[in-house]
Amino acid sequence: MVISLSGEWDIYRRAELHDRLAPAYYERNVILDLTAAKYVTSTLMGALVALHKHRHAERLKPAVLAVRSAFVRHLLAATGIEMLYPIYETVEEALAPVAARRLPP
């Protein structure tokens, strides 16, 4: 499942962010597409931490992030969130490991 989060993600879109991320709490394979995210704040960072904690508690593998923006990557590094999620430059790169696991032996 790919969940696209484009545009600006701040406190004013908190309810929408919650709704958009809801399926990521239980889906097996999740890619959060942040390649078109232009502005993010602690609202998104907090949501990513909460999602990681929940998936870990449910013994689900971490979601995967697709992040193109140097600004967003910097925030992920500065907050330590980059250590919680595999991060790729594009959705296609993020999909590659999932596709490889589905190939027949």
N, C-alpha and C positions, 0 to 999 in steps of 0.2 A: 504494500500500500504506500502510495506517495501522497504526502500532504504538503501542498504548496502554501507558503507563507510569504507573500509578496507585499511590498509597500512598507508602511511604517507600523511598528508594533510597540505601542506605549500604553500607558495606563488607560487611555481612552478606548482602547480596543481590547481590554482585558476579558470581557464577557465573550466577545467573538473568538479570541484566542483560546479560551477554555473550550468552547464548542468545537472549534476546528481540531484541537488536540485530543478530544475525547476518544476517538477510535484508536489512537496510538497507545492508549493504556492497555489494550487487550489484543491487538493484532499481532501476529507472529513476526512478520517482517515489515518494518516501518522505515521509510525514508522521509525526513523532513527537508523539504526543498526550500532553502533560504537563498537561493541564487538571485532572486529578484527582491530580496529584502533591502530596503534603502536606509532604514533607520530603526534601530532596536534599542530598548532600554532594559532596566532591571526587571521589567514586567515579563519580557520574553526569557531573560536569563533565569528568573525564578521558576517559570513554567518548565523550562528544560531540566532544572534540578529536580523539581517535583516529579516530572515524568520519569526521569532516570531512577529515582528512589522507588517509585511504584513498580516499574518494570523489574527492577532488581528483586524487590520483595516477592513478586509473582514468579520469579525465576524465568523471566523472559530475557532474551538477549537485548542489549541496548539498541535503541533506534539508531539510525545512521543520519548524519547531516550532510547536505550538499550546500556548500557555502562558497560563493565567489568573491564577495566583498572583503577587502583587506580590513576595513573598519570592523565588520562583524567578526572576522577571524581574530582580530586583536582583542575584542571584548571576550571572546571565548577563551583565549589564552590568559588574559588578565584575571578572569574570574575562576580559572581552573576547570571550567566546563569542558575544555578540549580534552581533558583526561577521562571524561565520562563517556564520550561518544567517538566513534570512528567518523572522521571528517574527510569528505571528498570535494573536489572542485566542481563537479557536475553531477546531475542525477544519473546520467549514463554510467559514469565511473562508480557511483554508489550502487547501481544495479548489478554491476558485473559480478561481484562475489555471490550474490543471491542466484543469479543465472547459472554460475559455475556449479553451485551445489545441486542444481536441478538436472544437470546433464546425466544421462545414464552411464553406468560404469563401463 
